[in-house]
Amino acid sequence: MTDKQVPDVVVGRLPLYLRTLKQLQTEGRRVISSAQLAKLLHLNPAQIRKDLSMFGEFGRQGVGYTIPDLIAQLERILHVDRTWEMIVVGAGALGQALVNYPGFEINGFRIAAIYDNDPAKIGKPIGRFIVRDVQYMPEDVRSHGWRIGILAVPEAAAQAVAEQMVSAGIRAILCYAPTVLTLPGNVQVQYIDPIVHLQHMAFYLEETD
Amino acid sequence: MTDKQVPDVVVGRLPLYLRTLKQLQTEGRRVISSAQLAKLLHLNPAQIRKDLSMFGEFGRQGVGYTIPDLIAQLERILHVDRTWEMIVVGAGALGQALVNYPGFEINGFRIAAIYDNDPAKIGKPIGRFIVRDVQYMPEDVRSHGWRIGILAVPEAAAQAVAEQMVSAGIRAILCYAPTVLTLPGNVQVQYIDPIVHLQHMAFYLEETD
């Protein structure tokens, strides 16, 4: 089965499987059943078996999955058996937190540059970077062939900056601005907005409060 | 229809509707059709009408939804027609970014305190707060009746800190640690992990690269 036939909702679960398998590996585990993996993920074992079967035969009946093998397969399927260089646009408090986040490099991603349009921030160090003027972003993206960008600018600037990123060649945007971007269909966009999650949980809170 | 009968996936879309409606309101719009709202959200109009109809009759055939009214209704349904006080545990780069995030207060939430266990951070100012020793967290949560906590600690500490939060009375946790927490069923948990989103997008990248 080719990638295109896999439902996006299945693709979205693969990183969760990979994250849990890597955690198990650091704990010294070598084999896991779909039932055990399902319990850790609060999912259904049949769901996990069905999801993985879309990509091949990875487990053995009555034995389960060999953790290092399944990690390698999932990394290959998700195209993170390589390291993707990324840019961050926005060098505020969030941009600084992103630059200091140790999780990217061990999971297939590496921040390559950080940009801002604020003269007070441009040229200043954050982590191992010097903040670059965002006017150089398109040229940098083109010359390096970067494909992934993290958008950490205020909401009012998000759409315009995203369009500049896409014009330069960015094809996947992780958007921290609380908005919905309108971009060409060949651009992947995922959103991170704590308000959406907090409001979702607040729905259930009054009853137990 | 009571809240309990509404599928969680529907509840999860309400904050997205609310976010877009609030954005339209700041742009001066007063009325919107489900078709227009659907286009902005990259969703199906019938889906939006069906979701909202679970909670009442909000729109008028051929006219659409009155934006301020629908905002008020969604805020009531999501229990964010009040302000929830929250704690943040973890005063690293992420905790600092959260404390400086202006979006909480206009959307029903307010950070009330931030904690850490690092003597180098305790007592130091971040934003309008002084970082408190996490040993005082349980007592603070009990005495104020706080229900929502943001977990911004390293992965290795996340489960233990989450359990302390829950023992003290926290019933909703927004977890930024890259892990899956095991907590009682009456506790809401939502996760924010940039890696999950980046790997999801990387799946589609190779083909266009």
Interface residues (C-beta under 8 A of the other chain):
Chain A: D3 V11 G12 L14 P15 L16 L18 R19 T20 Q23 L40 L41 H42 I77 L78 H79 V80 W84 M86 G92 A93 L94 Q96 A97 L98 N100 Y101 G103 F104 N107 G108 F109 R147 I148 I150 E155 R171 A172 L174 P178 T179 V180 N186 Q188 Q190 I192 D193 P194 I195 V196 H197 L198 Q199 H200 M201 A202 F203 Y204 L205 E206 E207 T208 D209
Chain B: D3 V11 G12 L14 P15 L16 L18 R19 T20 Q23 L40 L41 H42 I77 L78 H79 V80 W84 M86 G92 A93 L94 Q96 A97 L98 N100 Y101 G103 F104 N107 G108 F109 R147 I148 I150 E155 R171 A172 L174 P178 T179 V180 N186 Q188 Q190 Y191 I192 D193 P194 I195 V196 H197 L198 Q199 H200 M201 A202 F203 Y204 L205 E206 E207 T208 D209
